[in-house]
Amino acid sequence: MNSRVTNICVRSETAHEQSTPPSVSPIFQTAAFDFRDLEHLEGMVSGNEPGFMYTRDSNPNHNVFSQTVADMESAEAGVAAASGQGAMAATVLAHASAGDHVIAAKVLYGGTSQIVKFIRERHGIETTLVDANNPDEFAAAVQPNTKLAIVESISNPLIEVTDIQAVADAIGDVPLLVDNTFCTPVLLRPLELGASCVFHSASKYLNGHGDVMSGVVVGQRELMERVNEYISVFGANANPFECWLAVRGMRTLALRMERVSTTAAVIAEFLASNEFVSRVNYPGLADHASHDLARRILPDGCSGMISFELASGGADAVNRFMQAVPTIPFSPTLADARTTISHPASTSHRPLSPEDRADLGVTDSLVRLSIGLEDTELIKQELSDALAAPVQAT
Ligand SMILES: *Cc1c(COP(=O)(O)O)cnc(C)c1O
């Protein structure tokens, strides 16, 4: 074999172009970073010199992504993770160990509820579940060993808004973690309302194109360093390309949130007046339990999530409705650029017993809509036709 060619292949050039910096951050698709010598490494590890060592610990693309979210949320620092779940698990573990206590809202994203269940059943952390609409329950749940409380700014699937300020006041010095996935910092910044750290599944609105799996958490620098320790040690680190895509997606975040909020308000009104719909959950509607709170803390819009119940009832009717509207896909995620439909009883709330689902108001005829960027009139027409279709079919 030609050793000259072999060596050139192995030691291919690395681009270090700085005189004309790239307009868009490159993707630092590298496992590690090179050092000149031991002194260089020591300087970097001790924090005297900027730099990176190993992508499981940190990477320039992680930093661009997490710092952009931190800046939007008015936080000191942020940490990116492989998924929302990775970020949430690391954040919970960075706060609470065996013997500690965590308060969590009864209604949370299914994966977050699973984390709360795991820490209770497998990791010796006590938990108390409370009604997110009732700050008094949070106050009553605080114990001397309480290390964290977890709520969502808007919860799924009844699209209820949490009074973050009231919850923060109720728990005093206990840190409050807010899952702000449904609102994004464009519509709501929980740190301004007394939260201590903010979480996002970037797989949803932050990226907004349905092609990224990532999570991010932001807050005080010291806490973020602790969260990052868990992410690095447990290997829940983000991937540079996912971070790059998320940053690219976020360039249009403000425009997208404005658009989905405007469209969702129109679609919610339309659904509320439709004869085949018995109930619509959207905080922008005057009869929603969170309406007054939403007017106060979400002045720029209520985001793009709506749920509604079919009047004819039951999973069969939902099935026919889905079949009647193939242009709006049934996709068990949310915040895609496309409008999507989901069925909470058979997806996010599937692990619950029928009694628990009924208790939370998750009926078999409840449909969730994630409003996308299509023309409002098109979405309205397609829903209108599909809602009328099942009746014709029976
Ligand atoms: C999707 C989601 C999560 C979990 O994030 P992944 O990126 O799927 O791991 C957490 N909270 C909310 C509100 C979500 O919608």
The ligand as a Tripos MOL2 file, in Angstrom:
@<TRIPOS>MOLECULE
LIG
   15    15     1     0     0
SMALL
NO_CHARGES

@<TRIPOS>ATOM
      1 C1        -42.4890   16.0570   23.9210 C.3       1 LIG1
      2 C2        -42.5540   16.6520   25.2640 C.ar      1 LIG1
      3 C3        -41.6250   16.3040   26.2660 C.ar      1 LIG1
      4 C4        -40.5440   15.2700   26.0610 C.3       1 LIG1
      5 O1        -39.6150   15.6540   25.1120 O.3       1 LIG1
      6 P1        -38.8990   14.6360   24.0620 P.3       1 LIG1
      7 O2        -38.1000   15.5610   23.2320 O.co2     1 LIG1
      8 O3        -39.9690   13.8950   23.3400 O.co2     1 LIG1
      9 O4        -38.0540   13.7260   24.8960 O.co2     1 LIG1
     10 C5        -41.7480   16.9420   27.5010 C.ar      1 LIG1
     11 N1        -42.7140   17.8360   27.7410 N.ar      1 LIG1
     12 C6        -43.6240   18.1790   26.8070 C.ar      1 LIG1
     13 C7        -44.6810   19.1840   27.1470 C.3       1 LIG1
     14 C8        -43.5780   17.5970   25.5390 C.ar      1 LIG1
     15 O5        -44.5120   17.9320   24.6350 O.3       1 LIG1
@<TRIPOS>BOND
     1     1     2 1
     2     2     3 ar
     3     2    14 ar
     4     3     4 1
     5     3    10 ar
     6     4     5 1
     7     5     6 1
     8     6     7 2
     9     6     8 1
    10     6     9 1
    11    10    11 ar
    12    11    12 ar
    13    12    13 1
    14    12    14 ar
    15    14    15 1
@<TRIPOS>SUBSTRUCTURE
     1 LIG1         1 GROUP 0 **** ****
